[in-house]
Amino acid sequence: MDWTKQQKRIADVKVTIENELDNVSPDQLDRQLFAQTCNEVLECVSVILGLRT
């Protein structure tokens, strides 16, 4: 997979994670905790999918 496709895939995964977390816990996480949680989930998913972030 070339670099641009890889970056697009990572961005798509990140947006999906953010949307899902926002649906599950809207207004329950402050902005900093929400960003931290999204990043941690992205790291885990990236390992599972073999993506490099």
CHARMM internal coordinates of N, CA and C (Angstrom, degrees):
IC EDIT
DIST 1 N 1 CA 1.4550
DIST 1 CA 1 C 1.5276
ANGL 1 N 1 CA 1 C 107.99
DIST 1 C 2 N 1.3029
ANGL 1 CA 1 C 2 N 116.32
DIHE 1 N 1 CA 1 C 2 N 129.72
DIST 2 N 2 CA 1.4539
ANGL 1 C 2 N 2 CA 117.53
DIHE 1 CA 1 C 2 N 2 CA -178.76
DIST 2 CA 2 C 1.5307
ANGL 2 N 2 CA 2 C 111.11
DIHE 1 C 2 N 2 CA 2 C -76.70
DIST 2 C 3 N 1.3359
ANGL 2 CA 2 C 3 N 114.52
DIHE 2 N 2 CA 2 C 3 N 167.20
DIST 3 N 3 CA 1.4576
ANGL 2 C 3 N 3 CA 121.42
DIHE 2 CA 2 C 3 N 3 CA -171.44
DIST 3 CA 3 C 1.5232
ANGL 3 N 3 CA 3 C 112.80
DIHE 2 C 3 N 3 CA 3 C -58.51
DIST 3 C 4 N 1.3206
ANGL 3 CA 3 C 4 N 118.44
DIHE 3 N 3 CA 3 C 4 N -44.57
DIST 4 N 4 CA 1.4689
ANGL 3 C 4 N 4 CA 120.36
DIHE 3 CA 3 C 4 N 4 CA -176.35
DIST 4 CA 4 C 1.5294
ANGL 4 N 4 CA 4 C 111.53
DIHE 3 C 4 N 4 CA 4 C -67.28
DIST 4 C 5 N 1.3158
ANGL 4 CA 4 C 5 N 116.99
DIHE 4 N 4 CA 4 C 5 N -38.34
DIST 5 N 5 CA 1.4644
ANGL 4 C 5 N 5 CA 119.53
DIHE 4 CA 4 C 5 N 5 CA 177.02
DIST 5 CA 5 C 1.5198
ANGL 5 N 5 CA 5 C 110.36
DIHE 4 C 5 N 5 CA 5 C -65.93
DIST 5 C 6 N 1.3317
ANGL 5 CA 5 C 6 N 116.03
DIHE 5 N 5 CA 5 C 6 N -39.77
DIST 6 N 6 CA 1.4663
ANGL 5 C 6 N 6 CA 121.13
DIHE 5 CA 5 C 6 N 6 CA 178.40
DIST 6 CA 6 C 1.5319
ANGL 6 N 6 CA 6 C 110.18
DIHE 5 C 6 N 6 CA 6 C -61.08
DIST 6 C 7 N 1.3237
ANGL 6 CA 6 C 7 N 117.38
DIHE 6 N 6 CA 6 C 7 N -46.10
DIST 7 N 7 CA 1.4648
ANGL 6 C 7 N 7 CA 121.31
DIHE 6 CA 6 C 7 N 7 CA -179.62
DIST 7 CA 7 C 1.5240
ANGL 7 N 7 CA 7 C 111.27
DIHE 6 C 7 N 7 CA 7 C -64.98
DIST 7 C 8 N 1.3153
ANGL 7 CA 7 C 8 N 117.47
DIHE 7 N 7 CA 7 C 8 N -38.97
DIST 8 N 8 CA 1.4691
ANGL 7 C 8 N 8 CA 121.66
DIHE 7 CA 7 C 8 N 8 CA 177.16
DIST 8 CA 8 C 1.5169
ANGL 8 N 8 CA 8 C 110.53
DIHE 7 C 8 N 8 CA 8 C -63.19
DIST 8 C 9 N 1.3242
ANGL 8 CA 8 C 9 N 116.11
DIHE 8 N 8 CA 8 C 9 N -43.18
DIST 9 N 9 CA 1.4618
ANGL 8 C 9 N 9 CA 120.16
DIHE 8 CA 8 C 9 N 9 CA -179.91
DIST 9 CA 9 C 1.5334
ANGL 9 N 9 CA 9 C 110.82
DIHE 8 C 9 N 9 CA 9 C -64.13
DIST 9 C 10 N 1.3169
ANGL 9 CA 9 C 10 N 116.88
DIHE 9 N 9 CA 9 C 10 N -42.73
DIST 10 N 10 CA 1.4673
ANGL 9 C 10 N 10 CA 120.99
DIHE 9 CA 9 C 10 N 10 CA 178.00
DIST 10 CA 10 C 1.5275
ANGL 10 N 10 CA 10 C 110.36
DIHE 9 C 10 N 10 CA 10 C -62.01
DIST 10 C 11 N 1.3354
ANGL 10 CA 10 C 11 N 116.85
DIHE 10 N 10 CA 10 C 11 N -43.76
DIST 11 N 11 CA 1.4689
ANGL 10 C 11 N 11 CA 120.97
DIHE 10 CA 10 C 11 N 11 CA 179.20
DIST 11 CA 11 C 1.5272
ANGL 11 N 11 CA 11 C 110.87
DIHE 10 C 11 N 11 CA 11 C -62.89
DIST 11 C 12 N 1.3277
ANGL 11 CA 11 C 12 N 116.92
DIHE 11 N 11 CA 11 C 12 N -41.08
DIST 12 N 12 CA 1.4665
ANGL 11 C 12 N 12 CA 120.78
DIHE 11 CA 11 C 12 N 12 CA 178.45
DIST 12 CA 12 C 1.5256
ANGL 12 N 12 CA 12 C 111.21
DIHE 11 C 12 N 12 CA 12 C -63.33
DIST 12 C 13 N 1.3246
ANGL 12 CA 12 C 13 N 115.96
DIHE 12 N 12 CA 12 C 13 N -42.86
DIST 13 N 13 CA 1.4717
ANGL 12 C 13 N 13 CA 120.38
DIHE 12 CA 12 C 13 N 13 CA 179.02
DIST 13 CA 13 C 1.5287
ANGL 13 N 13 CA 13 C 109.63
DIHE 12 C 13 N 13 CA 13 C -63.34
DIST 13 C 14 N 1.3301
ANGL 13 CA 13 C 14 N 117.14
DIHE 13 N 13 CA 13 C 14 N -42.55
DIST 14 N 14 CA 1.4676
ANGL 13 C 14 N 14 CA 120.78
DIHE 13 CA 13 C 14 N 14 CA -179.34
DIST 14 CA 14 C 1.5340
ANGL 14 N 14 CA 14 C 111.14
DIHE 13 C 14 N 14 CA 14 C -62.19
DIST 14 C 15 N 1.3144
ANGL 14 CA 14 C 15 N 117.04
DIHE 14 N 14 CA 14 C 15 N -44.18
DIST 15 N 15 CA 1.4724
ANGL 14 C 15 N 15 CA 120.82
DIHE 14 CA 14 C 15 N 15 CA 179.47
DIST 15 CA 15 C 1.5302
ANGL 15 N 15 CA 15 C 110.12
DIHE 14 C 15 N 15 CA 15 C -62.86
DIST 15 C 16 N 1.3161
ANGL 15 CA 15 C 16 N 116.70
DIHE 15 N 15 CA 15 C 16 N -41.80
DIST 16 N 16 CA 1.4691
ANGL 15 C 16 N 16 CA 120.55
DIHE 15 CA 15 C 16 N 16 CA 178.73
DIST 16 CA 16 C 1.5243
ANGL 16 N 16 CA 16 C 110.50
DIHE 15 C 16 N 16 CA 16 C -62.03
DIST 16 C 17 N 1.3206
ANGL 16 CA 16 C 17 N 117.21
DIHE 16 N 16 CA 16 C 17 N -44.55
DIST 17 N 17 CA 1.4697
ANGL 16 C 17 N 17 CA 121.17
DIHE 16 CA 16 C 17 N 17 CA 178.63
DIST 17 CA 17 C 1.5276
ANGL 17 N 17 CA 17 C 109.95
DIHE 16 C 17 N 17 CA 17 C -60.77
DIST 17 C 18 N 1.3218
ANGL 17 CA 17 C 18 N 117.16
DIHE 17 N 17 CA 17 C 18 N -47.12
DIST 18 N 18 CA 1.4701
ANGL 17 C 18 N 18 CA 120.58
DIHE 17 CA 17 C 18 N 18 CA 179.77
DIST 18 CA 18 C 1.5224
ANGL 18 N 18 CA 18 C 111.61
DIHE 17 C 18 N 18 CA 18 C -60.08
DIST 18 C 19 N 1.3150
ANGL 18 CA 18 C 19 N 116.59
DIHE 18 N 18 CA 18 C 19 N -43.94
DIST 19 N 19 CA 1.4689
ANGL 18 C 19 N 19 CA 119.96
DIHE 18 CA 18 C 19 N 19 CA 179.35
DIST 19 CA 19 C 1.5213
ANGL 19 N 19 CA 19 C 111.78
DIHE 18 C 19 N 19 CA 19 C -63.41
DIST 19 C 20 N 1.3153
ANGL 19 CA 19 C 20 N 116.67
DIHE 19 N 19 CA 19 C 20 N -43.86
DIST 20 N 20 CA 1.4652
ANGL 19 C 20 N 20 CA 120.12
DIHE 19 CA 19 C 20 N 20 CA -178.87
DIST 20 CA 20 C 1.5274
ANGL 20 N 20 CA 20 C 111.30
DIHE 19 C 20 N 20 CA 20 C -66.51
DIST 20 C 21 N 1.3220
ANGL 20 CA 20 C 21 N 117.59
DIHE 20 N 20 CA 20 C 21 N -43.70
DIST 21 N 21 CA 1.4669
ANGL 20 C 21 N 21 CA 119.57
DIHE 20 CA 20 C 21 N 21 CA 178.22
DIST 21 CA 21 C 1.5207
ANGL 21 N 21 CA 21 C 111.14
DIHE 20 C 21 N 21 CA 21 C -64.81
DIST 21 C 22 N 1.3070
ANGL 21 CA 21 C 22 N 116.50
DIHE 21 N 21 CA 21 C 22 N -35.71
DIST 22 N 22 CA 1.4640
ANGL 21 C 22 N 22 CA 119.83
DIHE 21 CA 21 C 22 N 22 CA 178.51
DIST 22 CA 22 C 1.5252
ANGL 22 N 22 CA 22 C 110.62
DIHE 21 C 22 N 22 CA 22 C -67.38
DIST 22 C 23 N 1.3358
ANGL 22 CA 22 C 23 N 117.01
DIHE 22 N 22 CA 22 C 23 N -35.00
DIST 23 N 23 CA 1.4645
ANGL 22 C 23 N 23 CA 120.67
DIHE 22 CA 22 C 23 N 23 CA 177.13
DIST 23 CA 23 C 1.5203
ANGL 23 N 23 CA 23 C 112.21
DIHE 22 C 23 N 23 CA 23 C -70.36
DIST 23 C 24 N 1.3151
ANGL 23 CA 23 C 24 N 116.37
DIHE 23 N 23 CA 23 C 24 N -35.73
DIST 24 N 24 CA 1.4687
ANGL 23 C 24 N 24 CA 121.41
DIHE 23 CA 23 C 24 N 24 CA -176.97
DIST 24 CA 24 C 1.5223
ANGL 24 N 24 CA 24 C 111.07
DIHE 23 C 24 N 24 CA 24 C -76.68
DIST 24 C 25 N 1.3311
ANGL 24 CA 24 C 25 N 116.25
DIHE 24 N 24 CA 24 C 25 N -41.94
DIST 25 N 25 CA 1.4565
ANGL 24 C 25 N 25 CA 118.46
DIHE 24 CA 24 C 25 N 25 CA -173.51
DIST 25 CA 25 C 1.5226
ANGL 25 N 25 CA 25 C 113.04
DIHE 24 C 25 N 25 CA 25 C -135.40
DIST 25 C 26 N 1.3212
ANGL 25 CA 25 C 26 N 117.54
DIHE 25 N 25 CA 25 C 26 N 55.85
DIST 26 N 26 CA 1.4593
ANGL 25 C 26 N 26 CA 117.57
DIHE 25 CA 25 C 26 N 26 CA 178.29
DIST 26 CA 26 C 1.5261
ANGL 26 N 26 CA 26 C 110.10
DIHE 25 C 26 N 26 CA 26 C -64.29
DIST 26 C 27 N 1.2898
ANGL 26 CA 26 C 27 N 115.49
DIHE 26 N 26 CA 26 C 27 N 136.89
DIST 27 N 27 CA 1.4716
ANGL 26 C 27 N 27 CA 122.74
DIHE 26 CA 26 C 27 N 27 CA 177.14
DIST 27 CA 27 C 1.5251
ANGL 27 N 27 CA 27 C 114.19
DIHE 26 C 27 N 27 CA 27 C 65.97
DIST 27 C 28 N 1.3245
ANGL 27 CA 27 C 28 N 118.83
DIHE 27 N 27 CA 27 C 28 N 3.99
DIST 28 N 28 CA 1.4604
ANGL 27 C 28 N 28 CA 120.06
DIHE 27 CA 27 C 28 N 28 CA 178.43
DIST 28 CA 28 C 1.5278
ANGL 28 N 28 CA 28 C 111.71
DIHE 27 C 28 N 28 CA 28 C -92.60
DIST 28 C 29 N 1.3276
ANGL 28 CA 28 C 29 N 116.55
DIHE 28 N 28 CA 28 C 29 N -20.48
DIST 29 N 29 CA 1.4532
ANGL 28 C 29 N 29 CA 120.77
DIHE 28 CA 28 C 29 N 29 CA -179.73
DIST 29 CA 29 C 1.5225
ANGL 29 N 29 CA 29 C 109.19
DIHE 28 C 29 N 29 CA 29 C -115.17
DIST 29 C 30 N 1.3488
ANGL 29 CA 29 C 30 N 116.02
DIHE 29 N 29 CA 29 C 30 N 136.28
DIST 30 N 30 CA 1.4575
ANGL 29 C 30 N 30 CA 116.61
DIHE 29 CA 29 C 30 N 30 CA 173.73
DIST 30 CA 30 C 1.5269
ANGL 30 N 30 CA 30 C 108.32
DIHE 29 C 30 N 30 CA 30 C -72.35
DIST 30 C 31 N 1.2887
ANGL 30 CA 30 C 31 N 116.76
DIHE 30 N 30 CA 30 C 31 N 168.60
DIST 31 N 31 CA 1.4681
ANGL 30 C 31 N 31 CA 122.25
DIHE 30 CA 30 C 31 N 31 CA -173.22
DIST 31 CA 31 C 1.5394
ANGL 31 N 31 CA 31 C 112.16
DIHE 30 C 31 N 31 CA 31 C -56.69
DIST 31 C 32 N 1.3321
ANGL 31 CA 31 C 32 N 116.60
DIHE 31 N 31 CA 31 C 32 N -43.85
DIST 32 N 32 CA 1.4668
ANGL 31 C 32 N 32 CA 120.28
DIHE 31 CA 31 C 32 N 32 CA -178.23
DIST 32 CA 32 C 1.5241
ANGL 32 N 32 CA 32 C 111.27
DIHE 31 C 32 N 32 CA 32 C -66.74
DIST 32 C 33 N 1.3246
ANGL 32 CA 32 C 33 N 117.63
DIHE 32 N 32 CA 32 C 33 N -44.70
DIST 33 N 33 CA 1.4570
ANGL 32 C 33 N 33 CA 120.99
DIHE 32 CA 32 C 33 N 33 CA 179.71
DIST 33 CA 33 C 1.5254
ANGL 33 N 33 CA 33 C 110.97
DIHE 32 C 33 N 33 CA 33 C -67.07
DIST 33 C 34 N 1.3249
ANGL 33 CA 33 C 34 N 117.14
DIHE 33 N 33 CA 33 C 34 N -36.53
DIST 34 N 34 CA 1.4561
ANGL 33 C 34 N 34 CA 121.10
DIHE 33 CA 33 C 34 N 34 CA 177.22
DIST 34 CA 34 C 1.5310
ANGL 34 N 34 CA 34 C 110.14
DIHE 33 C 34 N 34 CA 34 C -61.77
DIST 34 C 35 N 1.3291
ANGL 34 CA 34 C 35 N 117.17
DIHE 34 N 34 CA 34 C 35 N -47.39
DIST 35 N 35 CA 1.4680
ANGL 34 C 35 N 35 CA 121.78
DIHE 34 CA 34 C 35 N 35 CA 179.79
DIST 35 CA 35 C 1.5267
ANGL 35 N 35 CA 35 C 110.87
DIHE 34 C 35 N 35 CA 35 C -62.70
DIST 35 C 36 N 1.3175
ANGL 35 CA 35 C 36 N 116.60
DIHE 35 N 35 CA 35 C 36 N -42.54
DIST 36 N 36 CA 1.4633
ANGL 35 C 36 N 36 CA 121.16
DIHE 35 CA 35 C 36 N 36 CA 179.39
DIST 36 CA 36 C 1.5330
ANGL 36 N 36 CA 36 C 110.44
DIHE 35 C 36 N 36 CA 36 C -63.16
DIST 36 C 37 N 1.3102
ANGL 36 CA 36 C 37 N 116.86
DIHE 36 N 36 CA 36 C 37 N -44.30
DIST 37 N 37 CA 1.4647
ANGL 36 C 37 N 37 CA 121.51
DIHE 36 CA 36 C 37 N 37 CA 179.72
DIST 37 CA 37 C 1.5246
ANGL 37 N 37 CA 37 C 110.50
DIHE 36 C 37 N 37 CA 37 C -63.56
DIST 37 C 38 N 1.3266
ANGL 37 CA 37 C 38 N 117.05
DIHE 37 N 37 CA 37 C 38 N -44.32
DIST 38 N 38 CA 1.4704
ANGL 37 C 38 N 38 CA 120.72
DIHE 37 CA 37 C 38 N 38 CA 177.99
DIST 38 CA 38 C 1.5245
ANGL 38 N 38 CA 38 C 111.11
DIHE 37 C 38 N 38 CA 38 C -59.18
DIST 38 C 39 N 1.3238
ANGL 38 CA 38 C 39 N 116.63
DIHE 38 N 38 CA 38 C 39 N -44.35
DIST 39 N 39 CA 1.4609
ANGL 38 C 39 N 39 CA 120.48
DIHE 38 CA 38 C 39 N 39 CA -179.85
DIST 39 CA 39 C 1.5242
ANGL 39 N 39 CA 39 C 112.13
DIHE 38 C 39 N 39 CA 39 C -64.73
DIST 39 C 40 N 1.3129
ANGL 39 CA 39 C 40 N 117.24
DIHE 39 N 39 CA 39 C 40 N -40.54
DIST 40 N 40 CA 1.4613
ANGL 39 C 40 N 40 CA 120.34
DIHE 39 CA 39 C 40 N 40 CA 179.37
DIST 40 CA 40 C 1.5265
ANGL 40 N 40 CA 40 C 111.57
DIHE 39 C 40 N 40 CA 40 C -66.95
DIST 40 C 41 N 1.3244
ANGL 40 CA 40 C 41 N 116.78
DIHE 40 N 40 CA 40 C 41 N -41.21
DIST 41 N 41 CA 1.4654
ANGL 40 C 41 N 41 CA 120.16
DIHE 40 CA 40 C 41 N 41 CA 177.17
DIST 41 CA 41 C 1.5263
ANGL 41 N 41 CA 41 C 109.43
DIHE 40 C 41 N 41 CA 41 C -65.39
DIST 41 C 42 N 1.3299
ANGL 41 CA 41 C 42 N 117.41
DIHE 41 N 41 CA 41 C 42 N -41.57
DIST 42 N 42 CA 1.4628
ANGL 41 C 42 N 42 CA 121.06
DIHE 41 CA 41 C 42 N 42 CA 178.44
DIST 42 CA 42 C 1.5283
ANGL 42 N 42 CA 42 C 110.81
DIHE 41 C 42 N 42 CA 42 C -59.77
DIST 42 C 43 N 1.3242
ANGL 42 CA 42 C 43 N 117.26
DIHE 42 N 42 CA 42 C 43 N -42.22
DIST 43 N 43 CA 1.4629
ANGL 42 C 43 N 43 CA 120.30
DIHE 42 CA 42 C 43 N 43 CA 178.30
DIST 43 CA 43 C 1.5266
ANGL 43 N 43 CA 43 C 111.12
DIHE 42 C 43 N 43 CA 43 C -60.58
DIST 43 C 44 N 1.3075
ANGL 43 CA 43 C 44 N 116.51
DIHE 43 N 43 CA 43 C 44 N -45.33
DIST 44 N 44 CA 1.4748
ANGL 43 C 44 N 44 CA 120.65
DIHE 43 CA 43 C 44 N 44 CA 179.68
DIST 44 CA 44 C 1.5318
ANGL 44 N 44 CA 44 C 111.41
DIHE 43 C 44 N 44 CA 44 C -63.33
DIST 44 C 45 N 1.3204
ANGL 44 CA 44 C 45 N 116.14
DIHE 44 N 44 CA 44 C 45 N -47.22
DIST 45 N 45 CA 1.4591
ANGL 44 C 45 N 45 CA 120.44
DIHE 44 CA 44 C 45 N 45 CA -179.19
DIST 45 CA 45 C 1.5250
ANGL 45 N 45 CA 45 C 110.25
DIHE 44 C 45 N 45 CA 45 C -64.82
DIST 45 C 46 N 1.3164
ANGL 45 CA 45 C 46 N 117.06
DIHE 45 N 45 CA 45 C 46 N -37.70
DIST 46 N 46 CA 1.4629
ANGL 45 C 46 N 46 CA 121.06
DIHE 45 CA 45 C 46 N 46 CA 179.16
DIST 46 CA 46 C 1.5239
ANGL 46 N 46 CA 46 C 111.70
DIHE 45 C 46 N 46 CA 46 C -62.14
DIST 46 C 47 N 1.3117
ANGL 46 CA 46 C 47 N 116.19
DIHE 46 N 46 CA 46 C 47 N -39.50
DIST 47 N 47 CA 1.4700
ANGL 46 C 47 N 47 CA 119.91
DIHE 46 CA 46 C 47 N 47 CA 177.07
DIST 47 CA 47 C 1.5167
ANGL 47 N 47 CA 47 C 109.72
DIHE 46 C 47 N 47 CA 47 C -64.42
DIST 47 C 48 N 1.3134
ANGL 47 CA 47 C 48 N 116.69
DIHE 47 N 47 CA 47 C 48 N -45.35
DIST 48 N 48 CA 1.4639
ANGL 47 C 48 N 48 CA 120.82
DIHE 47 CA 47 C 48 N 48 CA -178.68
DIST 48 CA 48 C 1.5315
ANGL 48 N 48 CA 48 C 110.91
DIHE 47 C 48 N 48 CA 48 C -62.89
DIST 48 C 49 N 1.3337
ANGL 48 CA 48 C 49 N 116.76
DIHE 48 N 48 CA 48 C 49 N -42.13
DIST 49 N 49 CA 1.4690
ANGL 48 C 49 N 49 CA 120.71
DIHE 48 CA 48 C 49 N 49 CA -177.56
DIST 49 CA 49 C 1.5229
ANGL 49 N 49 CA 49 C 112.97
DIHE 48 C 49 N 49 CA 49 C -85.78
DIST 49 C 50 N 1.3231
ANGL 49 CA 49 C 50 N 116.81
DIHE 49 N 49 CA 49 C 50 N -7.31
DIST 50 N 50 CA 1.4590
ANGL 49 C 50 N 50 CA 119.59
DIHE 49 CA 49 C 50 N 50 CA -178.95
DIST 50 CA 50 C 1.5124
ANGL 50 N 50 CA 50 C 113.36
DIHE 49 C 50 N 50 CA 50 C 75.61
DIST 50 C 51 N 1.3205
ANGL 50 CA 50 C 51 N 117.10
DIHE 50 N 50 CA 50 C 51 N 28.47
DIST 51 N 51 CA 1.4626
ANGL 50 C 51 N 51 CA 121.98
DIHE 50 CA 50 C 51 N 51 CA 178.56
DIST 51 CA 51 C 1.5180
ANGL 51 N 51 CA 51 C 108.96
DIHE 50 C 51 N 51 CA 51 C -92.49
DIST 51 C 52 N 1.2959
ANGL 51 CA 51 C 52 N 116.24
DIHE 51 N 51 CA 51 C 52 N 149.37
DIST 52 N 52 CA 1.4613
ANGL 51 C 52 N 52 CA 120.85
DIHE 51 CA 51 C 52 N 52 CA 174.16
DIST 52 CA 52 C 1.5028
ANGL 52 N 52 CA 52 C 108.77
DIHE 51 C 52 N 52 CA 52 C -106.99
DIST 52 C 53 N 1.3413
ANGL 52 CA 52 C 53 N 116.93
DIHE 52 N 52 CA 52 C 53 N 123.78
DIST 53 N 53 CA 1.4589
ANGL 52 C 53 N 53 CA 120.22
DIHE 52 CA 52 C 53 N 53 CA -179.32
DIST 53 CA 53 C 1.4984
ANGL 53 N 53 CA 53 C 110.89
DIHE 52 C 53 N 53 CA 53 C -101.32
END
COOR INIT
IC SEED 1 N 1 CA 1 C
IC BUILD
